Amino acid sequence: MYTEAVLSLGGNKGNREFLLAQAVEALRDQFGVTKLSDIYETGAWGGVAQGNFLNQIAVILTEKNPEEVLRIIQAIEKNLGRKRDEHWGDRTMDIDILYFGDRILDTDQLKVPHPFLAKRKFVLVPLASLLPEKKHPITYKSSIEMLAECEDESEVSVYVK
């Protein structure tokens, strides 16, 4: 049985556009990518990273369990030069699982839906554009509702090459 998972991709180090494209290609190799948002450029979030990020939302279909998906996306990050030196620091690629079907998970390794989902405009803007009516399985709010209520004042704009 296939599960639809929603992933957030982003990075601010190196050739951001190339690395984002490589991440999407790696996801296509591992899973079925069914939807892809526009690419958005945003300022750093969390007060540690320096350069602007490129962010994108990808929807995949998978027969794998959430932990297997996590291992695969962490391997993709590592292959694209990700180093986990500093929490919320600069990075070549970060891939987060936002949703995994309607499942709710809270383990040491994985929390789904992503715990900061509703607090981050760099996630909510592309999510609301791609899946406006997608409901959060805990709050039952749609992507558009969460974006309207989000207190993050970061600038998020469609990336223009």
Residue pairs with C-beta under 8 A, 6 or more apart in sequence:
1 63
2 32
2 61
2 62
2 63
3 61
3 62
3 63
3 100
3 101
3 103
4 34
4 59
4 60
4 61
4 99
4 101
5 31
5 59
5 60
5 61
5 62
5 66
5 69
5 97
5 99
5 100
5 101
6 57
6 58
6 59
6 97
6 98
6 99
6 127
6 131
6 134
7 27
7 57
7 58
7 59
7 60
7 73
7 95
7 96
7 97
7 98
8 55
8 56
8 57
8 94
8 95
8 96
8 98
8 114
8 123
8 126
8 127
9 20
9 23
9 24
9 55
9 56
9 57
9 58
9 93
9 94
9 95
10 20
10 42
10 53
10 54
10 55
10 56
10 93
10 94
10 122
11 19
11 20
11 23
11 53
11 54
11 80
11 91
11 92
11 93
11 94
12 44
12 49
12 50
12 51
12 52
12 53
12 54
12 90
12 91
13 51
13 81
13 90
13 91
13 92
14 81
14 92
16 53
16 54
17 39
17 54
17 159
17 161
19 80
19 81
19 92
19 93
20 39
20 54
20 56
20 93
22 80
23 76
23 77
23 80
23 93
23 95
24 33
24 36
24 56
24 58
26 76
26 79
26 80
27 33
27 58
27 60
27 73
27 76
27 95
30 72
30 76
31 60
31 61
31 62
31 64
31 69
31 72
32 60
32 61
32 62
33 58
33 59
33 60
34 59
34 60
34 61
35 57
35 58
35 59
35 130
35 131
36 56
36 57
36 58
36 59
36 130
37 56
37 57
37 58
37 126
37 127
37 129
37 130
38 56
38 126
38 129
38 158
38 159
39 54
39 55
39 56
39 158
39 159
40 54
40 55
40 56
40 122
40 125
40 126
40 156
40 157
40 158
40 159
41 52
41 53
41 54
41 55
41 156
41 157
41 158
41 159
42 52
42 53
42 55
42 121
42 122
42 154
42 155
42 156
42 157
43 52
43 53
43 154
43 155
44 50
44 51
44 52
44 53
44 90
45 53
45 88
45 120
45 122
45 152
45 154
46 87
46 88
47 88
48 86
48 87
48 88
48 89
48 90
49 88
49 89
49 90
49 91
50 90
51 90
53 122
54 159
55 122
55 123
55 126
55 156
56 126
57 98
57 123
57 126
57 127
57 130
57 131
59 130
59 131
60 69
62 69
64 72
66 97
66 100
66 103
66 105
66 110
66 112
67 109
67 110
69 97
69 100
70 97
70 109
70 110
73 95
73 97
74 95
76 93
76 95
77 91
77 92
77 93
77 94
77 95
80 92
80 93
81 92
81 93
82 91
82 92
82 93
82 94
83 91
83 92
96 114
97 110
97 112
97 114
98 112
98 113
98 114
98 117
98 123
98 127
99 112
99 113
99 114
99 134
99 137
100 112
102 137
103 112
103 137
104 112
104 113
104 137
104 138
105 111
105 112
113 136
113 137
113 138
114 123
116 123
117 123
117 124
117 127
117 136
117 146
118 124
118 136
118 139
118 141
118 146
118 149
118 150
119 150
119 151
119 152
120 150
120 152
121 147
121 150
121 152
121 153
121 154
121 156
122 152
122 154
122 156
124 143
124 146
124 147
124 150
124 152
125 147
125 156
126 156
127 134
127 143
127 147
128 143
128 144
128 146
128 147
131 143
132 142
132 143
132 144
133 142
133 143
133 144
134 142
134 143
135 141
135 142
136 142
136 146
139 146
141 149
